[in-house]
Amino acid sequence: MKDITATARIGHTVIARTTHGRLVEGNAYFPEADVLTDALSSSALTTLCPWKGVARYRHVTLNGVTVKNAAWTYPLPLPLAWFIRNKIAFEPNTGVTVTGS
């Protein structure tokens, strides 16, 4: 699997930029080091994917505005998805725009 280049924004503010992302099921996964993690906070929401495992969601707060459940990560993915461990994806239906290839 090859790396992708991608950028995530809310409005004009860049919240993540990478040249080492991974594209999985149409979602760009950003290494934690390439994400503005100070803008992320924990959410109680989790979901289960049969091949990736349990996703943990994060809220994104910028300029005093919180976008709930706008990001997710698989802290302990199942073996087939281990390559997305410590990577963060963003939900496009929350106002986060992700571009790249």
Buried (B, 14 or more C-beta within 10 A) or exposed (E): EEEBEBBBBBEEEEBBBBEBBBBBEEBBBBBEEBBBBEBBEEBEEEEEBEEBBEBBBBBBBBEEEEBBBBBBBBEEBEEEBEEBBEBBBBBBEBBBEBEBE
